[in-house]
Every structure is written in structure tokens, then in C-alpha cells.
Amino acid sequence: MDLFILAMLFAVGVNALRLIAQRKRIALLGSYLGKYQIEKLMETLTDGYLRALGEQDSARREQIWQLLETTEASLAQQFTAFVGDFAKVSSEQTRVSQFALAFPFAEQLFPSASFDARKLFAIHAKGLAAAAQNERQLSPRDKAFTMMAELFLMQHSCHWFCKSKAVASARLVLRHQTAHEQVVKSVAPDTQQAYRALTGA
């Protein structure tokens, strides 16, 4: 019985430390993202893409695509600015564990199994900018799918930083009915290559 009680106390203690660490990360990321309208712009783009893809009139559909270009550029610019701000955070605060589940001090105990979120967000900034500028000369439809994949993966990274990879992947499925691996395969090749090299995902 004594061992059971000790195990329970240990589990409670570990969980408490995990929650404290996650709250700190959420507050840290929120203090930087709160300066921007990235989430609102992402929602505007998502709704706009769905509206354009469902529009039967070609002239009206083209008009929607053109209007969305301004939103795409604004979102890419704002995320790039966020990355510049977040780069000032110390590396001790931005390490992310590659393990699927979060546990206290994982980044310190297993530094080789972690990566720097600042570098990850920089990859997303570059991918979003390239998608917004349509560097690959995609059709409006394919450009929209690529931009959405870039946005979903960026959102996954934010959740990974705040919680864990497992939680981020679960939220991706819950919110967008899309698996993490499918999103990784759907982003631009440059983003995918840099993302896999950094995260090991």
C-alpha cells in the first residue's frame, strides 16, 4: 500500500509540474501572438477559400481569389513580424521535446531529442510568405490548399510548443479532420524538408 501511495504522489507531482510548465509556455506564446491578428486572418482565409471553392460563377470566384490575396499577404507579414519578436526569447524557454507526450524537464534531460521553436516558427514564416507570393505559380485552388496546409502545420507547431506533439495532432484532427502526417505531405516541398529535418517528424 505504501508503494501505491508513493506512486500516486509521484504521478500527481509530475502532472502538477507538467501543467505549470504548459501554462508558462501558453502565457509566453500568447504574450507575443497577442500583438497580432494572425488567428483572425487565418479564420478569414479559411472562410474565404471555402467560399471561393464553392462559387459556381467563374467571374465571382476569381474576384474572391483576388480579394484573398491581400489577406494572405497580411497574414504572412504578421507572422514574419511575430517570428522576429519571438527570436528575442532565450533558447532555454523555446526548446521543444520531440517526444509525443509531455513530461517535466524533458528538454533538459534529453537535449538531443528536442529542437528550438524559434527555428520552427521561422520555417513556417518562410513557407507562408512563399505561399502568399505563389512562388510555385500554382493555380488559385492549389495555392489555397498549400496555404491551408502551411497554416494548419503552423497551428500544430504552436500547440506542440504549448502542450505536446500528441495533443497538437489530436487537435488538428478534431478541428480540421486532418492527420498531422497528411498536413506535412501537403505543404510546399521546402517547408516539408526543413520541418522534417528540424523536428524529426
PLY file of the C-alpha trace (Angstrom):
ply
format ascii 1.0
element vertex 201
property float x
property float y
property float z
element edge 200
property int vertex1
property int vertex2
end_header
0.00 0.00 0.00
2.87 2.36 0.83
4.35 1.88 -2.64
0.97 2.57 -4.21
0.62 5.82 -2.24
4.15 6.87 -3.19
3.42 6.11 -6.84
0.22 8.16 -6.69
2.02 11.09 -5.06
4.76 10.90 -7.67
2.21 10.88 -10.51
0.37 13.83 -9.00
3.64 15.74 -8.61
4.74 15.04 -12.19
1.36 16.12 -13.52
1.46 19.33 -11.49
4.91 20.19 -12.84
3.73 19.43 -16.38
0.72 21.71 -16.04
2.84 24.53 -14.60
5.31 24.26 -17.50
2.49 24.23 -20.04
0.82 27.28 -18.52
4.11 29.15 -18.72
4.52 28.24 -22.39
0.95 29.22 -23.21
1.44 32.58 -21.48
4.78 33.13 -23.22
3.49 32.39 -26.71
0.28 34.29 -26.08
2.18 37.39 -24.99
3.80 37.53 -28.42
0.95 36.32 -30.64
-1.47 38.64 -28.86
0.12 41.61 -30.63
-1.06 40.32 -33.99
-4.27 39.29 -35.76
-2.90 36.01 -37.09
-5.75 33.83 -35.79
-8.40 36.22 -37.12
-6.71 36.40 -40.53
-6.44 32.62 -40.63
-10.17 32.32 -39.99
-10.89 34.89 -42.72
-8.77 32.93 -45.19
-10.37 29.62 -44.31
-13.87 31.01 -44.81
-12.80 32.79 -48.00
-11.25 29.69 -49.53
-14.37 27.65 -48.84
-16.50 30.39 -50.37
-14.31 30.56 -53.49
-14.19 26.80 -53.93
-17.97 26.61 -53.66
-18.67 29.53 -56.01
-20.19 28.41 -59.33
-19.78 31.71 -61.18
-16.21 31.91 -62.54
-16.08 35.72 -62.52
-17.26 35.90 -58.93
-14.85 33.10 -57.95
-11.92 35.00 -59.49
-12.94 38.14 -57.63
-12.88 36.25 -54.32
-9.42 34.82 -55.08
-8.10 38.32 -55.78
-9.59 39.74 -52.58
-7.99 36.96 -50.55
-4.52 37.85 -51.83
-4.47 40.90 -49.55
-5.38 38.75 -46.54
-2.72 36.17 -47.45
-0.05 38.84 -47.70
-1.11 40.44 -44.42
-1.06 37.13 -42.57
2.38 36.23 -43.93
3.74 39.66 -42.98
2.31 39.48 -39.48
3.67 36.00 -38.84
7.10 37.09 -40.07
6.96 40.02 -37.65
5.95 37.64 -34.84
8.94 35.42 -35.63
11.21 38.45 -35.39
9.80 39.29 -31.96
9.87 35.71 -30.71
13.52 35.36 -31.75
14.39 37.56 -28.74
13.21 34.85 -26.32
16.05 32.84 -24.74
16.77 29.36 -26.05
16.10 27.90 -22.60
12.46 28.92 -22.98
11.99 27.80 -26.56
13.20 24.20 -26.52
10.55 21.67 -27.53
10.65 17.95 -26.79
10.33 15.59 -29.74
8.61 13.01 -27.55
4.92 12.56 -28.28
3.88 13.05 -24.66
4.96 15.88 -22.40
6.78 15.33 -19.14
8.68 17.78 -16.90
12.23 18.77 -17.84
12.27 16.57 -20.97
14.14 19.25 -22.92
16.85 19.49 -20.26
17.16 15.76 -19.65
17.19 14.82 -23.33
18.51 17.87 -25.23
19.32 15.82 -28.33
15.63 14.88 -28.56
14.48 18.49 -28.70
14.51 21.45 -31.08
14.25 25.23 -30.96
10.73 26.58 -31.54
12.21 29.84 -32.84
13.69 27.94 -35.78
10.44 26.07 -36.32
8.38 29.25 -36.44
10.92 30.74 -38.86
10.32 27.78 -41.20
6.58 28.48 -41.06
7.11 32.18 -41.74
9.11 31.37 -44.85
6.53 28.83 -46.01
3.61 31.22 -45.51
5.42 34.02 -47.35
6.24 31.74 -50.28
2.64 30.52 -50.46
1.25 34.05 -50.30
3.57 35.16 -53.10
2.72 32.00 -55.05
6.37 31.33 -55.81
5.47 27.95 -57.30
2.98 29.53 -59.73
0.11 27.31 -58.62
-3.49 27.63 -59.69
-5.69 29.55 -57.21
-7.18 26.28 -55.98
-3.81 24.58 -55.45
-2.41 27.74 -53.89
-5.29 27.76 -51.41
-4.70 24.12 -50.47
-1.00 24.78 -49.96
-1.65 27.88 -47.86
-4.14 26.00 -45.71
-1.65 23.18 -45.17
1.02 25.72 -44.20
-1.40 27.34 -41.75
-2.54 24.05 -40.23
1.06 22.94 -39.72
1.94 26.29 -38.15
-1.03 25.93 -35.81
0.09 22.40 -34.95
3.53 23.74 -34.05
2.04 26.34 -31.73
0.08 23.63 -29.92
3.15 21.36 -29.86
5.15 24.15 -28.22
2.45 24.80 -25.61
1.35 21.22 -24.89
2.86 18.23 -26.71
3.03 16.66 -30.14
0.27 14.20 -29.26
-2.09 16.94 -28.10
-1.28 19.07 -31.16
-2.00 16.17 -33.52
-5.27 15.36 -31.75
-6.41 18.97 -32.01
-5.54 19.01 -35.71
-7.82 16.04 -36.32
-10.56 17.46 -34.09
-10.56 20.95 -35.63
-9.73 20.23 -39.25
-10.34 16.47 -39.69
-6.79 16.14 -40.98
-3.94 13.97 -39.72
-0.58 15.54 -38.93
1.29 13.43 -41.47
-1.17 14.41 -44.22
-0.62 18.10 -43.48
3.16 17.65 -43.59
2.83 16.00 -47.00
0.60 18.84 -48.25
2.85 21.81 -47.51
5.40 23.09 -50.03
8.44 20.80 -50.54
10.82 23.35 -49.00
8.69 23.61 -45.87
8.34 19.86 -45.60
12.07 19.24 -45.92
13.04 21.90 -43.38
10.29 20.83 -40.98
11.25 17.16 -41.01
14.96 17.99 -40.64
14.34 20.12 -37.56
11.60 18.18 -35.77
12.30 14.64 -36.90
8.57 14.30 -37.61
0 1
1 2
2 3
3 4
4 5
5 6
6 7
7 8
8 9
9 10
10 11
11 12
12 13
13 14
14 15
15 16
16 17
17 18
18 19
19 20
20 21
21 22
22 23
23 24
24 25
25 26
26 27
27 28
28 29
29 30
30 31
31 32
32 33
33 34
34 35
35 36
36 37
37 38
38 39
39 40
40 41
41 42
42 43
43 44
44 45
45 46
46 47
47 48
48 49
49 50
50 51
51 52
52 53
53 54
54 55
55 56
56 57
57 58
58 59
59 60
60 61
61 62
62 63
63 64
64 65
65 66
66 67
67 68
68 69
69 70
70 71
71 72
72 73
73 74
74 75
75 76
76 77
77 78
78 79
79 80
80 81
81 82
82 83
83 84
84 85
85 86
86 87
87 88
88 89
89 90
90 91
91 92
92 93
93 94
94 95
95 96
96 97
97 98
98 99
99 100
100 101
101 102
102 103
103 104
104 105
105 106
106 107
107 108
108 109
109 110
110 111
111 112
112 113
113 114
114 115
115 116
116 117
117 118
118 119
119 120
120 121
121 122
122 123
123 124
124 125
125 126
126 127
127 128
128 129
129 130
130 131
131 132
132 133
133 134
134 135
135 136
136 137
137 138
138 139
139 140
140 141
141 142
142 143
143 144
144 145
145 146
146 147
147 148
148 149
149 150
150 151
151 152
152 153
153 154
154 155
155 156
156 157
157 158
158 159
159 160
160 161
161 162
162 163
163 164
164 165
165 166
166 167
167 168
168 169
169 170
170 171
171 172
172 173
173 174
174 175
175 176
176 177
177 178
178 179
179 180
180 181
181 182
182 183
183 184
184 185
185 186
186 187
187 188
188 189
189 190
190 191
191 192
192 193
193 194
194 195
195 196
196 197
197 198
198 199
199 200
